Amino acid sequence: DERAERRERGVLFGSGLVGGEGLFGVVIAAVAFFRTAAPAGVGYEWAGEAAPWLASAVFGVLAMYFWRLVVRDDTPKS
């Protein structure tokens, strides 16, 4: 029972990340289509040389949150 709950939390979180990324991509594509140019500030140029490190840090934080969400024990203690 607990294993199924954890799996469901993980699937919901992962689906939310994928869905949010898809919606964000559609918004960027719509803006680029109507402006005939890529939206300013979209991309990694603003981060300069720190872009790979920043991306790795964000990925690590998301992975830790995902892991904690899935292994979290929500059963009430008696």
Residue, then its C-alpha position, 0 to 999 in steps of 0.5 A: d500500500e505504502r509502495a503504491e502511494r510512493r510510486e503515485r507521488g513520483v509519477l504525479f511529480g514527474s508528469g507535472l514536470v513534463g507537462g510544465e516543460g511542454l506548456f513552457g515550450v508552447v509559450i516560447a514557440a508562440v512568442a517566437f512565431f508572432r515576433t518572428a524572432a526568439p524571445a529575448g532572455v530565453g536560453y542560457e546566454w544570460a548565465g555565461e560561463a556558469a550555465p553548466w554549473l547552474a543547470s547541474a545545480v538545478f537538476g540536482v535540487l530537482a532530483m533531491y526533491f523528487w527522491r525525498l517526495v518518493v521516499r517520504d513516510d506520511t504514515p502517522k506516528s502513534 
